[in-house]
């Protein structure tokens, strides 16, 4: 079975880092930079791993609607992994309050890598 990951980060350096971590674990990577592109990719095929900025498209913003939208679609799929990653503790807290799996960029790459 092909392991496909959809990664949506507006921070290019973080997107590249997550791509490398996922590739090292055998994931075939598809990357996007906008919520519209992410949703379009999701309509085209299923993925086993989703990693995204919870506030995708509003760099520095606190609106987690993008993560809510994507997580609502993937949380019902058995065996699918989802992770929101942000540098903002407030954004992470908002995700956790909504039941969205999220961790801070400051948790370190080892923590992120263990999830992927």
N, CA, C and O atoms as a GROMACS GRO file, in nm:
protein
  464
    1UNK      N    1   0.084  -0.119   0.000
    1UNK     CA    2   0.000   0.000   0.000
    1UNK      C    3   0.088   0.124   0.000
    1UNK      O    4   0.183   0.135   0.078
    2UNK      N    5   0.056   0.216  -0.087
    2UNK     CA    6   0.133   0.340  -0.099
    2UNK      C    7   0.101   0.432   0.018
    2UNK      O    8  -0.015   0.455   0.051
    3UNK      N    9   0.206   0.484   0.079
    3UNK     CA   10   0.190   0.576   0.192
    3UNK      C   11   0.207   0.719   0.140
    3UNK      O   12   0.317   0.761   0.105
    4UNK      N   13   0.096   0.791   0.136
    4UNK     CA   14   0.098   0.928   0.085
    4UNK      C   15   0.075   1.026   0.199
    4UNK      O   16  -0.010   1.006   0.285
    5UNK      N   17   0.154   1.134   0.198
    5UNK     CA   18   0.141   1.240   0.298
    5UNK      C   19   0.111   1.372   0.228
    5UNK      O   20   0.169   1.404   0.125
    6UNK      N   21   0.019   1.446   0.286
    6UNK     CA   22  -0.014   1.580   0.236
    6UNK      C   23   0.032   1.681   0.341
    6UNK      O   24  -0.014   1.680   0.455
    7UNK      N   25   0.125   1.766   0.299
    7UNK     CA   26   0.186   1.862   0.390
    7UNK      C   27   0.152   2.002   0.343
    7UNK      O   28   0.173   2.037   0.226
    8UNK      N   29   0.098   2.083   0.435
    8UNK     CA   30   0.056   2.220   0.402
    8UNK      C   31   0.109   2.315   0.509
    8UNK      O   32   0.049   2.331   0.616
    9UNK      N   33   0.220   2.375   0.479
    9UNK     CA   34   0.282   2.471   0.571
    9UNK      C   35   0.312   2.598   0.494
    9UNK      O   36   0.366   2.593   0.384
   10UNK      N   37   0.278   2.714   0.552
   10UNK     CA   38   0.311   2.837   0.481
   10UNK      C   39   0.456   2.878   0.503
   10UNK      O   40   0.508   2.961   0.430
   11UNK      N   41   0.521   2.821   0.603
   11UNK     CA   42   0.663   2.846   0.628
   11UNK      C   43   0.743   2.744   0.547
   11UNK      O   44   0.745   2.626   0.578
   12UNK      N   45   0.809   2.793   0.441
   12UNK     CA   46   0.878   2.704   0.347
   12UNK      C   47   0.986   2.620   0.415
   12UNK      O   48   0.999   2.502   0.384
   13UNK      N   49   1.062   2.677   0.507
   13UNK     CA   50   1.167   2.598   0.572
   13UNK      C   51   1.108   2.485   0.656
   13UNK      O   52   1.162   2.374   0.659
   14UNK      N   53   0.997   2.512   0.724
   14UNK     CA   54   0.930   2.406   0.801
   14UNK      C   55   0.869   2.302   0.709
   14UNK      O   56   0.874   2.182   0.737
   15UNK      N   57   0.812   2.347   0.599
   15UNK     CA   58   0.754   2.251   0.504
   15UNK      C   59   0.862   2.156   0.453
   15UNK      O   60   0.840   2.035   0.447
   16UNK      N   61   0.978   2.211   0.418
   16UNK     CA   62   1.086   2.127   0.369
   16UNK      C   63   1.136   2.031   0.476
   16UNK      O   64   1.168   1.915   0.447
   17UNK      N   65   1.143   2.077   0.600
   17UNK     CA   66   1.186   1.992   0.710
   17UNK      C   67   1.089   1.877   0.733
   17UNK      O   68   1.130   1.762   0.748
   18UNK      N   69   0.960   1.908   0.734
   18UNK     CA   70   0.858   1.804   0.752
   18UNK      C   71   0.861   1.706   0.635
   18UNK      O   72   0.846   1.585   0.655
   19UNK      N   73   0.879   1.757   0.515
   19UNK     CA   74   0.889   1.671   0.397
   19UNK      C   75   1.003   1.570   0.414
   19UNK      O   76   0.986   1.451   0.388
   20UNK      N   77   1.119   1.619   0.457
   20UNK     CA   78   1.235   1.531   0.475
   20UNK      C   79   1.209   1.425   0.581
   20UNK      O   80   1.240   1.307   0.561
   21UNK      N   81   1.150   1.466   0.693
   21UNK     CA   82   1.119   1.369   0.799
   21UNK      C   83   1.024   1.260   0.748
   21UNK      O   84   1.045   1.142   0.773
   22UNK      N   85   0.922   1.303   0.678
   22UNK     CA   86   0.822   1.208   0.627
   22UNK      C   87   0.882   1.117   0.519
   22UNK      O   88   0.855   0.997   0.517
   23UNK      N   89   0.962   1.174   0.431
   23UNK     CA   90   1.025   1.093   0.326
   23UNK      C   91   1.116   0.987   0.388
   23UNK      O   92   1.121   0.873   0.341
   24UNK      N   93   1.188   1.025   0.492
   24UNK     CA   94   1.276   0.930   0.560
   24UNK      C   95   1.199   0.813   0.620
   24UNK      O   96   1.254   0.705   0.641
   25UNK      N   97   1.071   0.834   0.646
   25UNK     CA   98   0.986   0.728   0.701
   25UNK      C   99   0.905   0.657   0.593
   25UNK      O  100   0.816   0.577   0.624
   26UNK      N  101   0.935   0.686   0.467
   26UNK     CA  102   0.872   0.613   0.357
   26UNK      C  103   0.745   0.674   0.300
   26UNK      O  104   0.676   0.610   0.221
   27UNK      N  105   0.713   0.797   0.339
   27UNK     CA  106   0.593   0.862   0.286
   27UNK      C  107   0.623   0.924   0.150
   27UNK      O  108   0.730   0.983   0.129
   28UNK      N  109   0.529   0.911   0.057
   28UNK     CA  110   0.534   0.984  -0.069
   28UNK      C  111   0.472   1.120  -0.042
   28UNK      O  112   0.359   1.128   0.007
   29UNK      N  113   0.543   1.226  -0.072
   29UNK     CA  114   0.505   1.361  -0.029
   29UNK      C  115   0.431   1.438  -0.138
   29UNK      O  116   0.469   1.438  -0.255
   30UNK      N  117   0.325   1.504  -0.096
   30UNK     CA  118   0.256   1.604  -0.177
   30UNK      C  119   0.250   1.728  -0.088
   30UNK      O  120   0.201   1.722   0.025
   31UNK      N  121   0.299   1.839  -0.138
   31UNK     CA  122   0.302   1.962  -0.058
   31UNK      C  123   0.221   2.072  -0.125
   31UNK      O  124   0.217   2.084  -0.248
   32UNK      N  125   0.158   2.151  -0.040
   32UNK     CA  126   0.081   2.266  -0.087
   32UNK      C  127   0.104   2.381   0.010
   32UNK      O  128   0.156   2.361   0.120
   33UNK      N  129   0.066   2.501  -0.032
   33UNK     CA  130   0.088   2.619   0.052
   33UNK      C  131  -0.041   2.691   0.090
   33UNK      O  132  -0.038   2.787   0.168
   34UNK      N  133  -0.154   2.645   0.036
   34UNK     CA  134  -0.281   2.712   0.067
   34UNK      C  135  -0.388   2.610   0.105
   34UNK      O  136  -0.379   2.492   0.069
   35UNK      N  137  -0.487   2.657   0.176
   35UNK     CA  138  -0.599   2.570   0.213
   35UNK      C  139  -0.675   2.523   0.090
   35UNK      O  140  -0.713   2.406   0.081
   36UNK      N  141  -0.697   2.611  -0.006
   36UNK     CA  142  -0.768   2.572  -0.128
   36UNK      C  143  -0.695   2.458  -0.199
   36UNK      O  144  -0.758   2.363  -0.245
   37UNK      N  145  -0.562   2.468  -0.208
   37UNK     CA  146  -0.485   2.362  -0.272
   37UNK      C  147  -0.492   2.233  -0.191
   37UNK      O  148  -0.498   2.124  -0.248
   38UNK      N  149  -0.491   2.245  -0.060
   38UNK     CA  150  -0.499   2.126   0.025
   38UNK      C  151  -0.634   2.056   0.005
   38UNK      O  152  -0.638   1.934  -0.012
   39UNK      N  153  -0.740   2.131   0.007
   39UNK     CA  154  -0.873   2.072  -0.011
   39UNK      C  155  -0.887   2.010  -0.150
   39UNK      O  156  -0.950   1.906  -0.165
   40UNK      N  157  -0.830   2.074  -0.251
   40UNK     CA  158  -0.834   2.019  -0.387
   40UNK      C  159  -0.761   1.886  -0.393
   40UNK      O  160  -0.810   1.791  -0.455
   41UNK      N  161  -0.644   1.877  -0.330
   41UNK     CA  162  -0.569   1.752  -0.326
   41UNK      C  163  -0.648   1.644  -0.253
   41UNK      O  164  -0.650   1.528  -0.294
   42UNK      N  165  -0.713   1.683  -0.144
   42UNK     CA  166  -0.793   1.587  -0.067
   42UNK      C  167  -0.909   1.533  -0.149
   42UNK      O  168  -0.949   1.417  -0.132
   43UNK      N  169  -0.964   1.616  -0.236
   43UNK     CA  170  -1.073   1.571  -0.323
   43UNK      C  171  -1.024   1.472  -0.428
   43UNK      O  172  -1.100   1.387  -0.475
   44UNK      N  173  -0.895   1.484  -0.466
   44UNK     CA  174  -0.838   1.398  -0.570
   44UNK      C  175  -0.802   1.259  -0.520
   44UNK      O  176  -0.816   1.161  -0.593
   45UNK      N  177  -0.755   1.250  -0.394
   45UNK     CA  178  -0.709   1.120  -0.342
   45UNK      C  179  -0.705   1.121  -0.191
   45UNK      O  180  -0.714   1.226  -0.128
   46UNK      N  181  -0.690   1.002  -0.135
   46UNK     CA  182  -0.677   0.988   0.010
   46UNK      C  183  -0.530   0.988   0.049
   46UNK      O  184  -0.443   0.946  -0.028
   47UNK      N  185  -0.504   1.034   0.168
   47UNK     CA  186  -0.370   1.036   0.223
   47UNK      C  187  -0.372   0.967   0.359
   47UNK      O  188  -0.476   0.962   0.426
   48UNK      N  189  -0.258   0.914   0.398
   48UNK     CA  190  -0.246   0.850   0.528
   48UNK      C  191  -0.193   0.942   0.636
   48UNK      O  192  -0.203   0.912   0.755
   49UNK      N  193  -0.135   1.055   0.593
   49UNK     CA  194  -0.077   1.150   0.686
   49UNK      C  195  -0.105   1.292   0.637
   49UNK      O  196  -0.084   1.325   0.520
   50UNK      N  197  -0.152   1.374   0.730
   50UNK     CA  198  -0.176   1.515   0.703
   50UNK      C  199  -0.100   1.596   0.807
   50UNK      O  200  -0.117   1.575   0.927
   51UNK      N  201  -0.016   1.687   0.761
   51UNK     CA  202   0.056   1.778   0.851
   51UNK      C  203   0.033   1.918   0.798
   51UNK      O  204   0.052   1.944   0.679
   52UNK      N  205  -0.007   2.009   0.888
   52UNK     CA  206  -0.038   2.144   0.839
   52UNK      C  207  -0.019   2.251   0.945
   52UNK      O  208  -0.017   2.223   1.065
   53UNK      N  209  -0.005   2.374   0.898
   53UNK     CA  210  -0.017   2.490   0.986
   53UNK      C  211  -0.165   2.503   1.019
   53UNK      O  212  -0.248   2.505   0.928
   54UNK      N  213  -0.200   2.512   1.146
   54UNK     CA  214  -0.342   2.523   1.180
   54UNK      C  215  -0.406   2.651   1.128
   54UNK      O  216  -0.527   2.656   1.103
   55UNK      N  217  -0.325   2.754   1.111
   55UNK     CA  218  -0.375   2.883   1.061
   55UNK      C  219  -0.328   2.906   0.917
   55UNK      O  220  -0.298   3.019   0.879
   56UNK      N  221  -0.323   2.800   0.840
   56UNK     CA  222  -0.273   2.805   0.703
   56UNK      C  223  -0.337   2.920   0.625
   56UNK      O  224  -0.459   2.933   0.617
   57UNK      N  225  -0.250   3.002   0.568
   57UNK     CA  226  -0.298   3.116   0.489
   57UNK      C  227  -0.306   3.246   0.566
   57UNK      O  228  -0.323   3.352   0.507
   58UNK      N  229  -0.293   3.239   0.696
   58UNK     CA  230  -0.293   3.361   0.778
   58UNK      C  231  -0.170   3.359   0.869
   58UNK      O  232  -0.182   3.349   0.991
   59UNK      N  233  -0.054   3.368   0.808
   59UNK     CA  234   0.073   3.362   0.880
   59UNK      C  235   0.071   3.459   0.997
   59UNK      O  236   0.051   3.579   0.980
   60UNK      N  237   0.093   3.406   1.116
   60UNK     CA  238   0.091   3.488   1.237
   60UNK      C  239  -0.048   3.507   1.294
   60UNK      O  240  -0.062   3.564   1.402
   61UNK      N  241  -0.151   3.462   1.224
   61UNK     CA  242  -0.288   3.478   1.270
   61UNK      C  243  -0.327   3.372   1.370
   61UNK      O  244  -0.254   3.274   1.391
   62UNK      N  245  -0.441   3.390   1.432
   62UNK     CA  246  -0.489   3.295   1.533
   62UNK      C  247  -0.610   3.215   1.487
   62UNK      O  248  -0.664   3.134   1.563
   63UNK      N  249  -0.653   3.236   1.366
   63UNK     CA  250  -0.770   3.166   1.314
   63UNK      C  251  -0.732   3.022   1.276
   63UNK      O  252  -0.649   3.001   1.188
   64UNK      N  253  -0.791   2.925   1.343
   64UNK     CA  254  -0.760   2.785   1.315
   64UNK      C  255  -0.865   2.718   1.227
   64UNK      O  256  -0.872   2.595   1.220
   65UNK      N  257  -0.946   2.797   1.160
   65UNK     CA  258  -1.048   2.742   1.071
   65UNK      C  259  -0.989   2.646   0.968
   65UNK      O  260  -1.051   2.543   0.941
   66UNK      N  261  -0.870   2.675   0.910
   66UNK     CA  262  -0.815   2.577   0.816
   66UNK      C  263  -0.795   2.439   0.879
   66UNK      O  264  -0.830   2.338   0.818
   67UNK      N  265  -0.740   2.433   1.000
   67UNK     CA  266  -0.719   2.304   1.066
   67UNK      C  267  -0.853   2.238   1.101
   67UNK      O  268  -0.867   2.117   1.087
   68UNK      N  269  -0.949   2.316   1.144
   68UNK     CA  270  -1.082   2.262   1.175
   68UNK      C  271  -1.143   2.199   1.050
   68UNK      O  272  -1.201   2.090   1.056
   69UNK      N  273  -1.131   2.269   0.938
   69UNK     CA  274  -1.190   2.222   0.813
   69UNK      C  275  -1.129   2.090   0.769
   69UNK      O  276  -1.200   1.995   0.735
   70UNK      N  277  -0.996   2.083   0.771
   70UNK     CA  278  -0.928   1.961   0.727
   70UNK      C  279  -0.949   1.848   0.827
   70UNK      O  280  -0.980   1.736   0.788
   71UNK      N  281  -0.934   1.877   0.955
   71UNK     CA  282  -0.947   1.772   1.056
   71UNK      C  283  -1.088   1.712   1.056
   71UNK      O  284  -1.105   1.592   1.078
   72UNK      N  285  -1.187   1.793   1.034
   72UNK     CA  286  -1.325   1.744   1.028
   72UNK      C  287  -1.340   1.639   0.918
   72UNK      O  288  -1.418   1.545   0.931
   73UNK      N  289  -1.267   1.657   0.810
   73UNK     CA  290  -1.276   1.563   0.698
   73UNK      C  291  -1.195   1.436   0.721
   73UNK      O  292  -1.235   1.329   0.675
   74UNK      N  293  -1.081   1.446   0.791
   74UNK     CA  294  -0.993   1.330   0.802
   74UNK      C  295  -1.010   1.251   0.931
   74UNK      O  296  -0.969   1.135   0.937
   75UNK      N  297  -1.067   1.310   1.032
   75UNK     CA  298  -1.073   1.242   1.162
   75UNK      C  299  -1.158   1.116   1.160
   75UNK      O  300  -1.142   1.028   1.245
   76UNK      N  301  -1.247   1.105   1.066
   76UNK     CA  302  -1.335   0.988   1.058
   76UNK      C  303  -1.274   0.876   0.973
   76UNK      O  304  -1.333   0.768   0.961
   77UNK      N  305  -1.158   0.900   0.915
   77UNK     CA  306  -1.094   0.799   0.832
   77UNK      C  307  -1.004   0.710   0.919
   77UNK      O  308  -0.910   0.761   0.980
   78UNK      N  309  -1.031   0.581   0.925
   78UNK     CA  310  -0.951   0.493   1.010
   78UNK      C  311  -0.804   0.488   0.967
   78UNK      O  312  -0.773   0.482   0.848
   79UNK      N  313  -0.716   0.492   1.066
   79UNK     CA  314  -0.573   0.478   1.040
   79UNK      C  315  -0.503   0.601   0.986
   79UNK      O  316  -0.383   0.596   0.960
   80UNK      N  317  -0.575   0.710   0.970
   80UNK     CA  318  -0.516   0.833   0.916
   80UNK      C  319  -0.456   0.916   1.029
   80UNK      O  320  -0.516   0.932   1.135
   81UNK      N  321  -0.337   0.968   1.004
   81UNK     CA  322  -0.270   1.054   1.102
   81UNK      C  323  -0.288   1.200   1.061
   81UNK      O  324  -0.283   1.235   0.943
   82UNK      N  325  -0.309   1.284   1.161
   82UNK     CA  326  -0.322   1.429   1.139
   82UNK      C  327  -0.242   1.500   1.247
   82UNK      O  328  -0.247   1.463   1.364
   83UNK      N  329  -0.167   1.602   1.206
   83UNK     CA  330  -0.093   1.682   1.303
   83UNK      C  331  -0.086   1.826   1.257
   83UNK      O  332  -0.045   1.856   1.145
   84UNK      N  333  -0.128   1.916   1.347
   84UNK     CA  334  -0.113   2.060   1.323
   84UNK      C  335   0.011   2.106   1.398
   84UNK      O  336   0.032   2.069   1.514
   85UNK      N  337   0.093   2.188   1.332
   85UNK     CA  338   0.217   2.237   1.392
   85UNK      C  339   0.219   2.389   1.381
   85UNK      O  340   0.198   2.445   1.273
   86UNK      N  341   0.245   2.455   1.493
   86UNK     CA  342   0.248   2.601   1.494
   86UNK      C  343   0.355   2.651   1.591
   86UNK      O  344   0.394   2.582   1.685
   87UNK      N  345   0.400   2.772   1.566
   87UNK     CA  346   0.493   2.837   1.656
   87UNK      C  347   0.422   2.918   1.763
   87UNK      O  348   0.487   2.973   1.852
   88UNK      N  349   0.292   2.925   1.757
   88UNK     CA  350   0.213   3.004   1.851
   88UNK      C  351   0.147   2.914   1.956
   88UNK      O  352   0.068   2.826   1.922
   89UNK      N  353   0.180   2.938   2.081
   89UNK     CA  354   0.117   2.861   2.188
   89UNK      C  355  -0.034   2.882   2.192
   89UNK      O  356  -0.110   2.790   2.225
   90UNK      N  357  -0.079   3.004   2.160
   90UNK     CA  358  -0.224   3.031   2.159
   90UNK      C  359  -0.295   2.951   2.051
   90UNK      O  360  -0.406   2.902   2.072
   91UNK      N  361  -0.231   2.937   1.938
   91UNK     CA  362  -0.290   2.859   1.828
   91UNK      C  363  -0.295   2.711   1.867
   91UNK      O  364  -0.394   2.643   1.842
   92UNK      N  365  -0.189   2.662   1.928
   92UNK     CA  366  -0.185   2.522   1.972
   92UNK      C  367  -0.295   2.498   2.075
   92UNK      O  368  -0.366   2.398   2.067
   93UNK      N  369  -0.309   2.587   2.171
   93UNK     CA  370  -0.412   2.574   2.273
   93UNK      C  371  -0.552   2.574   2.211
   93UNK      O  372  -0.637   2.494   2.249
   94UNK      N  373  -0.574   2.663   2.114
   94UNK     CA  374  -0.704   2.669   2.046
   94UNK      C  375  -0.734   2.536   1.976
   94UNK      O  376  -0.847   2.488   1.978
   95UNK      N  377  -0.632   2.478   1.914
   95UNK     CA  378  -0.650   2.347   1.848
   95UNK      C  379  -0.686   2.241   1.950
   95UNK      O  380  -0.782   2.165   1.931
   96UNK      N  381  -0.611   2.235   2.057
   96UNK     CA  382  -0.634   2.132   2.158
   96UNK      C  383  -0.773   2.145   2.221
   96UNK      O  384  -0.838   2.046   2.253
   97UNK      N  385  -0.818   2.270   2.238
   97UNK     CA  386  -0.953   2.291   2.292
   97UNK      C  387  -1.060   2.236   2.200
   97UNK      O  388  -1.168   2.200   2.245
   98UNK      N  389  -1.031   2.230   2.070
   98UNK     CA  390  -1.125   2.176   1.971
   98UNK      C  391  -1.101   2.028   1.943
   98UNK      O  392  -1.169   1.968   1.860
   99UNK      N  393  -1.005   1.968   2.014
   99UNK     CA  394  -0.976   1.826   1.994
   99UNK      C  395  -0.889   1.796   1.873
   99UNK      O  396  -0.883   1.682   1.828
  100UNK      N  397  -0.822   1.897   1.822
  100UNK     CA  398  -0.736   1.881   1.705
  100UNK      C  399  -0.594   1.849   1.750
  100UNK      O  400  -0.536   1.925   1.828
  101UNK      N  401  -0.536   1.739   1.705
  101UNK     CA  402  -0.398   1.706   1.743
  101UNK      C  403  -0.302   1.816   1.696
  101UNK      O  404  -0.294   1.846   1.577
  102UNK      N  405  -0.230   1.874   1.791
  102UNK     CA  406  -0.142   1.985   1.757
  102UNK      C  407  -0.024   1.990   1.853
  102UNK      O  408  -0.036   1.960   1.971
  103UNK      N  409   0.089   2.029   1.798
  103UNK     CA  410   0.208   2.050   1.879
  103UNK      C  411   0.280   2.176   1.834
  103UNK      O  412   0.261   2.223   1.722
  104UNK      N  413   0.361   2.227   1.923
  104UNK     CA  414   0.437   2.349   1.896
  104UNK      C  415   0.566   2.316   1.823
  104UNK      O  416   0.627   2.211   1.843
  105UNK      N  417   0.607   2.408   1.738
  105UNK     CA  418   0.736   2.393   1.670
  105UNK      C  419   0.848   2.382   1.772
  105UNK      O  420   0.951   2.320   1.744
  106UNK      N  421   0.829   2.441   1.889
  106UNK     CA  422   0.933   2.438   1.992
  106UNK      C  423   0.943   2.302   2.060
  106UNK      O  424   1.035   2.280   2.139
  107UNK      N  425   0.851   2.209   2.032
  107UNK     CA  426   0.860   2.075   2.091
  107UNK      C  427   0.982   2.001   2.040
  107UNK      O  428   1.029   1.906   2.103
  108UNK      N  429   1.033   2.044   1.928
  108UNK     CA  430   1.152   1.982   1.870
  108UNK      C  431   1.120   1.881   1.762
  108UNK      O  432   1.012   1.822   1.758
  109UNK      N  433   1.217   1.864   1.676
  109UNK     CA  434   1.199   1.773   1.562
  109UNK      C  435   1.184   1.628   1.604
  109UNK      O  436   1.116   1.551   1.537
  110UNK      N  437   1.247   1.589   1.716
  110UNK     CA  438   1.234   1.450   1.761
  110UNK      C  439   1.089   1.418   1.795
  110UNK      O  440   1.041   1.309   1.764
  111UNK      N  441   1.019   1.512   1.859
  111UNK     CA  442   0.879   1.490   1.892
  111UNK      C  443   0.794   1.481   1.767
  111UNK      O  444   0.708   1.394   1.755
  112UNK      N  445   0.819   1.572   1.674
  112UNK     CA  446   0.745   1.570   1.548
  112UNK      C  447   0.774   1.441   1.472
  112UNK      O  448   0.683   1.377   1.419
  113UNK      N  449   0.901   1.403   1.467
  113UNK     CA  450   0.943   1.283   1.397
  113UNK      C  451   0.878   1.158   1.456
  113UNK      O  452   0.845   1.064   1.383
  114UNK      N  453   0.861   1.154   1.586
  114UNK     CA  454   0.801   1.038   1.650
  114UNK      C  455   0.654   1.023   1.612
  114UNK      O  456   0.601   0.912   1.613
  115UNK      N  457   0.589   1.132   1.579
  115UNK     CA  458   0.448   1.125   1.540
  115UNK      C  459   0.432   1.076   1.397
  115UNK      O  460   0.343   0.998   1.365
  116UNK      N  461   0.521   1.123   1.312
  116UNK     CA  462   0.516   1.087   1.170
  116UNK      C  463   0.555   0.943   1.158
  116UNK      O  464   0.558   0.890   1.047
   0.00000   0.00000   0.00000
